[in-house]
Amino acid sequence: MKKILRSILAIFLAVATIQQPVFAKLPDDDILDFYDQNGIYYYNPVGTLACGSGSTMLPGDTVAEKIWNYMIQKGYNDAQAAGVLGNAEIESGFEPTRRAENDYWGLFQLMHTPQRDAMWAQIEAEGYGEYLSTAYWPAGSVNSIPPDALDALVRIIMDYTFDPNDTRWQTELKNATSPEEAAEIFLVHYERAFGGNSAIQYYTPYAGQLYQATAQRRDAARKWYDELSGTGTAIGTGTTQDGSNVTIIGDSITVGSTNALKTTFGNLSDSDIDARVSRPWGEGLNIAKQMPLKSTVVFALGTNNDRLNSNDIDNAINTIGSDKLIVFVTNYNGSATDGYPESNNELMKQYAAQYSNVVIADWYEAVSADPGAYLVSDLVHPTGAGAELFAKTIYDTVNANAFNNGCSTVSGEFQKLVLSYAWPDYHPAGFTERRPEYVEAVNQSVAEGRYVGGFAGVDCGGFVTVLVQNSGLEPDYNKTAPGPGPTTSQEAWVKAHGWILLNSNESTSVDPSVLQAGDVAFSHGHTFIYVGDIPGFNSQIASASFGERAPMAGREAIDFGNGVTVRWYRNPQYTNGQGATAAVNSKISGD
């Protein structure tokens, strides 16, 4: 992928006429033609994706909070998460690179085993090998590890600890009903502690020999349970819905809604909200240049500018950056005339339609339902109910677009091509009209000898092939042996090229919660693709049917099709940097 991105960057630098920011907006037609003529099909309008190596995948300021968040994301409850924290505290003091005597290393003081070798290899592969050196073995070294590296080390260690192929003890951990019980289950079955010549027994209702600071682990687990219990929804989601990855820059509307924003998001800090009465758009740009920005930036300005122009919007997008999800909040002024604020709102929406990392929180639309209930007498500033609505509008927008929030697993071009190739609504069989953009894509594929299926691309396998290739999800998909060909050949192709089966096996249904945009399904001679939540597209599935339905929003069942299990596969390149052995949630293996 990096080589492809460098190639595209070189092309941009070589074309002196380009006026648009690199990786921010679709190139002009002459550049797209150049791509086509030179076989370049991957273009990422949101820049280098933040997920993976170097990204903050686990919310939380401390290692303890990151472990807690990881556990909640894996589906463990508060008591079970606390049991693991109790062990980590006693084993390492929450220092991921600490080494004790006898060569024990890491959060859980793992011995020198093949598992630890694999873990260290993954740390090296992601670019954090320097933190394996002896300089980071002593207690206190955690304080000298940068936040991004610390996050990556915790994530990798936790991924190998909760290996999805090692399910027995994890299943037992999920049956624990108290932090004390969870602490001992982890100690006995993962740490494999021994007392004398035999493994220790659980505490109540069993009587057993205490060993390896068992009592301290129980006490520590209870302490963490008392401290963090009930915060799992807020800090453990791994998305921006808790506010931990959100920055808000605003004017008096935001000033009046600050408390509601903090309450609604749950984990939005004061330092991540910068709002001032009468603030104009340009001042907000200066704030964005100086302020540390999280992966989602809410730009709630424009009320004090009666005529925004294209330069204003361009400057905001360039200042915030193409690696951020940018949320523009529309304006409302009940006493304004001459097309304001509608002109501001229309301009914002035009840019949102062009940029994959720009979305709209439609305050104007929300308030218009009942201005008298949500605004004070000036018809601009929110009442108490209005502040709650303002916060909810932003919250809902951030979460609806989480796939684009600096952690998108596929390029922004994927979503754009879904919208341009496939009709946004479902149509019954007999609807074979293709969207113009898809007609062009099919014609280009045919000219280059690539597979499009039957009926000029009105074909399930043809559509998936064209979309997967052209979006850059996998440019070589279904090109080489055992393809190119229809669905049977395509499933054989993904198997041969290391794609990950997301079902626990081929005869069991998938857990829908593990699916992400770009995952491909096969069932009973049919294939379709998961696209996630795309604004304006009325399904999480995109599909076509041989000679019956052009590409469109699909209604296929995620788990069974025609009574046959749907088998889901993922390109291992899009596993959030976790590596193939821990690429997806542990639910895949039936934990």
N, C-alpha and C positions, 0 to 999 in steps of 0.2 A: 504493500500500500504506500509506504514512504517513497519508494522509487517512482510510483505513479504520480503522487502529489508533487514530487520534485519536477517531474516532467511537465506537469501542468503549470507549475510556477514558472519554469523556464519559458514556456510558451507565452505566458502573460508578460514576462519581462521583455520578450522579443518583439512584442507587438506594441509599438509606440502610441497607437491611437486609442488604447484602452483608457477610459476615464473613470471606470467604476472600481471600487476597492477590490483587491484580490480576495477570492474566496468569500465574497459577501453577496454577490448578485449574479444571476445567470449572465454569461458573456453575450456579446452581440452575435448576430447570426453568422457573421464571417468567421468568428472564432469557433463557433459550434461546427461550422462547415469544415474548418481546419481539423477539429477533433475527429469528425467522421472520416475525412479523407486519410487520416493517419492512424485510424484504429484506436483512438483514445475514447473510452466510454465511461471513465470515472471522473466525476467532478464534484467536489465537496464544498458547497456554498457556506458551510459553517466552520470551515477550517479544520485543524487537527482536533479530533474528538478528545474530550477531557477524560473519558473513562479509561481505565487500564493503568498502566504504569504511570505513577506520578499523580494520580487523581485522588481526591478525597472521597472514597466510596462509603466510609463509615462515619456518620455524624457523631459528634462528641468531642469535648475538649481534652479529655484525659484518656489514657489507655483503658482504664476501667470502663468508661462510658462507651468506648468503641467496641469492646468485647460485649458489653450489654446489648448494644445496638445490633451487633452481628447475630447474637443469639435470638433476639426478637425477630429479626429478618428471617431466620431459619425456621421460625414457627414454634420456638420454645416459649413457655410462659415465664412469668417473673420469678417464680420459685426456682425453676430449672436454670434460668440464666444466672441467678444469684449463686447457685451451687458451683457453677463453673468459675465465677469471679472469686469465690472463697478459695478455691484451689490455686488460681493464678496468683492471688495475693501472697499466699503462704509459699508457693513454689519459687516465685521470682520477684515479688514486690512490684508486679506489672512492668517489668523491664524486659522487652522482647529479645534483647541481645545479651542478656546476662548469662555468664558461664560460672558454674559452681565447680567444686572439686569433682574428680572422676569424670570430667568431660561432659557433665550434664549442661544443656544449653536451652535457652529460650523461655517463653512464657510459662511452659509447663515442664521445663528442665528435662527435655528429651535426651535420651542416651544416643550414642553414635550408632545409628541403625540405618538401613536402607531408606526408611521413611525420612529421616533427617537429611540424608544425602540428597534425596529428591527435593526436599524443601529448600535446602541451600542452593541447589541448582536452579530452582525457580526464582529465588531471590537474585541470584547472579543474572539470570536471563532477563529480568525486569530492570536491571541496571542499578541494583542496590547492594552489590557484592562488597563494597567497601565497609558496610556495617557488620560484616561477618568477621572482620579482623579483630585481633586481640585487644586493640585500643578500645573496643566497645564491650568488652567482657565484664569489667568491674561494675559494681553497684554504683548507680548514679550516672552512668553513661547515657541513659535515656534522655537526660536533660540537654545533651549536645546533638541529638538527632533532629533534623528539620521535620516540620509537621507532615510534609508529603511523604517523606521516607518512613516516618514512624507509622503513618497510616498504612502504607504498603506492607511493611513488615508485619503489622498486626493482622492484616487481611490474609496474607500468605500463610502465616502460622495457623490461623484459625481455619483456613481452607484445608490444610493438611491434617489438622486435628479432627475436623469433622468431615473426614473422607467419606463421600457418598457410597463408597463400596464397603465400608465398615459399619454396617447398620445395627448389629445386634445390641451393642451397649448404648447406642444413640436411641434406639427404640425404648430401652429400659429407662434411660434418662427422661424421656418424654412421659413416662408413667409416674415420675416422682411428684409427690404432692406437697412437699415442703422444701425450703432451701437446705435444711440439714440433710434430708434424705438425698437430695440431688448432689450435695457435696460428697457424700460417701459413695454414691454410685459412680461418679466421675473418678474418685480416688481409686476405687477397687477395679473398675473395668477399663478405664483409660490409663491412669497412672500405674495400675497393676501393683498396688502396694501389697506387701507381705508382712505378716506378723509371725515371727518364729518360722515354722516350716509350712504354714498354710496361710491362704489369703484371709484377710480380716472379714468379718461379717458385717452386715448392715446394723445400724443402730435400731431403735424401736421399729417394728415389734421383735427384732432379733436381738440377741445378746452376743456381743463379740469383743474381741481384743482390740483395744485402741492402738493405733500405730501411725507413724509418720504425721504427727501433729493433727490427728483426726479431729480432736476437740476444737483446736484453733480454726480448722477449716469450717467446721460447723458454725462456730461463732462468727467468723468472717462472712460466711454466706448469709447468715441472719442479718448482719450489719448492712450488707449491700442490699438485701431485700428491703429492709426498712427504709433505706435511703432512696432507692430507685424504683421501688414498686409503684405501679400506676403511671410511670412515665414512658412506658414502652410505646404507646401510640404516638406520643409527641416526639421522642428522640430516637425511636427505633425503626422508622419507616424506610430509611435509606433513600427517600425522595425529598423534594423541597417542600412538601406539604406542611412540615413542622416549622418552616422559616429558617432553619439552620443554614441554608444555602441561598438565602434571599437578601438582596440589598434594595432598599426603597428610597428614591429621591423624589421629593414632592414639594407642594406649595401648601397653602392654608387648608386645602381639603384634606391633605394628609395630616397636617398638624391636628386638626379636629378629630381625626380618626385613628391616631396613634395607639391609644389604649385598645380600641377595638381590633386593630391589626395584630397587636401583641397577643391578645386573648384568642383570636381566631387561629393564628398560626401556632401558638403554643411555645415556640422556641425561637422567636424573633427577638434579637437583642436590640437595646437602645442604640448601640454603636452602628447598627446596620440600617437605621432609619435617619435620614437627613432631610428635614422639612423646614420651610420658613414661609411666613405669611408674605404674600405678594411676590413670590419668587418667579421670575421670568424663565423662559426656556434656556436662554444663553447662560444664565447663572447656574442652572442645573448641569450644563455641560462642564463648566469649570469644577463643580463638585465631583462629577464623575471622573475627571482627570486626576483629582487629588485623593479620592476616597478608595480604600481597598474594596474591590467589587467581588461579590460572591458569584456563583455560577448562574444565578437568575437575577436580573436587574429590572426592577419595576420603575419606569420613568413616568411619574404621575404629574406631568406639567402641561402647560398650554393654556390654562385658564386665563393667565395674564398676558397672553399673546393673541390678539384678535386676528392675525393673519400669519400662520406658519407657512413656510415655503419648503421647497425640496431641499435646499441647502441646510435648513434647520434639521430635517429628519436625517439627511445623509451624515451630518456632523455628529448627531447623537449615536447613530449606528456605528460609525467609525471610531468614536471615542470610547464607547462601551466595549466594542470588540465583537468579532464574528464568532468567538468561542463561547459567548454567553447567550442564554435565552433572554431576549429583550421583550418586556411587556410594556406597551404603550397604553396608557389609560385615557380613554376618550373624555372630552370636556362637556360640561353642561352649564349653561347660563340662561336661565329662564327669562331674563330681561334683555338679552342681546338681540340685535337686529342685523340686517344685511348679510345673512348667510353665516354669521359666526354664532356658535362654534362648529356648525356643520362642516364648514370648509376644512377646519383643522382635523376633524374626525375622519373625513373622507380621505384626506392625504395620508393619515396614519394607516388607514385600512388598505390603501393602495400599496403601501410599502410592505405591509404584512402579507399581502398576496404575492409579493415578489421575493421576499426574503424568507428562507425556511426557519431562521432563528428569531423571527419577529412575530409576535402575536398581539392580540387586542383584548384588553379588559374593558368591556363596554359599559362604563359608568353612565354614559348618556342614555343608553337603552334601558339600563336598570332603573334609573331615576324617572324616566319618562312614564313609567307605569303609574306613579302617583307622586308628583313633585311636592305636593302639599304635605305629605306624610314624611318625606325624606329630607326636605330642605327647609331652612328658616326663611324668614320673610324676604330676604334678598334673592331667593331662588338660585343660590350658588353654593352656600355652605351647608354642610349636613347637620341635621338634628341627631339625637342619639340613635334613633332607628336608622337614619341615613348613614351614620358612621359604621354601624354594623353591616349595612348593605354594601358600603364601599369596601370594607374589609372582605366580605364574602365574595364580592365580584372579583377581587384580585386573587383571593385564595383559590376559587374555583378555576380561574384561568390558568394559574400556575400549575395546578394539579392536572387539568385536562391536557396540558402540553408537556407533561413530565418526560415524554419520550424525546423531547428536543432540548432538555435542560442540561446541556453540557455533559450529559451522560448518554447520549443517543448511541445505540449500538450499531446503527448503520448510518450511512451518509444522509445529509439533508436531501440529496438528490433522489433518494429512494422515495420519500414521501411525495416529492414533487412529481415524479414519474407515475406514481400510483394515481394521483389526481389528474394527470394529463392523459394517461393511457386508458383508465377505467372509468366507466360511468359511476357517479356517486351513489346511485340508487339501484336496487335490485329490480330486474325485469324478468318475467316468466320466459320460458323457452319460446323461441321464435323471434327474439330480439337480436338481430345480427349486425345492426349498424355500428360501425367502429368509430371511435373518436378520431378526428383528423390527425392528432399527434401520434396515435397508435398506428394509423395507416402509414405515416411517414416512417415510423420505426420499423414496421414490418417490411416495407419496401427496401429500406436500407439493409436490413438483415438478409433479405433474399439476394440483394446485389452482392453481398459479401459471402454468400454461400452458407449462412448460418440457419439454424433450424427455427421454423416458425409454426410447424404443425400443419394441419389441414385447414381448408376454408379460409386461406389468407390470414391466418392468425386467430380466427374464431375457433379457438382450440385451447383446452386447458394447459396442456404441456407447452404449446407454442407461446402462450401468454406468459407463463411463468419463466420460460427460458429468456424471452426478450426482456422482461422486467429485471430479472436477476443479472443478466449480462450488462444491460445498459446502465443500470443504477450503480454498478461497481460492487454490488454485494458479492459477486463472483464472476468476473469477466469471462472466465473459461468454462462456466457452467454449461454442461451438455454439449461441449464442443469436441472433446476428445473421447477416446474409448473409455467405457463401453457405450458411449453415445457417438454421435448425436442421434436422438430418437425420441419416441413418445414416452409416456409415463414410466413404463417398466424399465426402459433404458435409463431414464433420469434417476430413478431410485437406485439402480445399480451404480450409476455414476457417483451419487453423493456418498454411497457406502465405500466405493473404491477410493474416494478422495478425502476420506477421514472426517466427513460430517458427523456430528454427534447425534445419536438417537436420543430424543428427549423422553420417550416412554421408558419405563423401567425394563421392558422387553417388547418385542414386536406384537405380542398378543394382548397387552394390557393398555388401557386408555391413558392418555397423558393427563397430568395435572395442569389445568389451564393457567394457573398462576405462574408457571415457569416460562410461558411463551413470551417472545419478544418479536418486534418488527423484523421481518426478513426470514423467519422460520418457515420452512417448506413442508407441506403435508402430502402424503400419498395414501390412497385407499381405493381398492376395487377398480383399478384402471383409471383413477382420477387424481389430479394434483391441483393444489391451490396454495395460497400463501397468506401468512398472517401479517397484517399491516399495522396493527395496534390502533390507537385512538388518533385519527387524523381529522382535525376540524374540517367540516364540509364533506366528509366521506362517511356514509351512513352504515358502516359495518367495520368490524375488525378483520374481516376476511375479504380478499380480492380474488376473483376467479373468472374463468370462462368455461364454456362447454362446447364440445366438438360439433360445429355446425348449428348450434342452437342458441348460444348466448355469447355475445361479444364480451370482452372484459368489463367487469362491473363489480359493485358491492355484492359479496356473496352471502349465501345463507347456509353454507355447509356447517354441519355439526363438527365441533372440535374433536369429539371423542370417538364417535361411530358414524360411518357412512354406509348406507345400505346393509346395516347389520355387521359390517366389518370394521375392525379397529382402524382408526386413523393413526398413521405413523408419522411423527414429526421429527424433522432433522434441522440441525443448525450448523452453519459454517463455523468451524472452530475459531476463525479469525475474530468473530464477534462474541467473545465470552467475557467482556469487561476486564480483560487482562488476567483472568484467573487461571488460565491454562486448561488444557483438555481434561485433566484428571479431576478438576473441580470446577468445571465450566458453568454448571447450572445449579440451581437450588437443590438441596438435598432431598426435596420432595420427589425428584425424578426417580430416585431409587426406592421410593415407597416408604421413607421414614415416617 
